[in-house]
Amino acid sequence: MERAKIVVATPVPAVVVERLRERAEVTDVSALPRSEWDAALADAAGVLVSSTFPIDAAFLAAAPKLRIVATWSVGYDNVDLAALAARGIVLTNTSGSLTETVADLTYALVIFAVRNLAVGLNWVRSGRWMQGNMPLGHDLEGATLGIVGFGTIGLALAKRAQISGMRVIYSNRNPRGDDATTGASYHSFEALLAEADCVVLLVPLSDETRGMFGDAQFAQMKPTATLVNVARGAVVDTDALVRALQQKTIVGAALDVTDPEPLPPDHPLALCDNVVIVPHVGSGTYETRARMAMLAAENLIAFLDGKEPPTRVSA
Ligand code: DGY
């Protein structure tokens, strides 16, 4: 029987490629430029991709036999869902495999933001410490953390923040109904902006959330507040963020994601004194990235075996 063909289009640990080879013929194109993938894609039943590469009509046209796309990420805003649905192609992600890791990084950014540590880092580098002390930050204890998009990562973040004595509020499309258990209270988006000392963005990028944070939202925040974005860069209007940081509409920001990515070092956002930026590494540990890649492989294998993939994205 002819073995199904899988294309690996993003660098994953060797053990993951070996696991796929137990079930399929695997072509690893991850080290090649996109212009050299088409020969492998022509016969592929499945692909393993990351969230940085567009899975759009052009990509699908090069893969006429494709039946499953497994993305090595939770987010899938890079995928044209309508184009996949039109061909009946299944999509899987790696949901559930990175919750604690992303919550850790987010918590670190919350601490950086609330304690004004971006300014602190730059204070030392620019020599201003020689002239005097940096402007202070705030206590986490007693401060209000506002989480926009309160799912599993939000819950894991809330637990960490509550240990520091933070009050947690959240906004979602609807109240979760478990506020008594989580200790976090539902607020409208507008009420959250007005009350939070630190606003954390955890919403997926969609037509509804693209650019949901702009000049009007920064103006509604407290002038002493900070913004943390670990969702997707495009949830925030970058020009508005630069204005808010330069004009001190808010005190500062801590970002795992930016728009654009990667962010050039001379971009106005990168040059702001009151922002700390890390290069989209929320899930970026050896352990978690390996777990995510293996889950993507298990999704492909389950599908080829005619079983339900463990983390299929429902339409
Ligand atoms: C995710 O899993 O969506 C991370 O942001 C990596 O893209």
Boltz pocket constraint, residues with backbone or C-beta under 6 A from the ligand:
constraints:
  - pocket:
      binder: B
      contacts: [[A, 51], [A, 52], [A, 72], [A, 73], [A, 74], [A, 75], [A, 76], [A, 230], [A, 231], [A, 280], [A, 282], [A, 283]]
      max_distance: 6.0
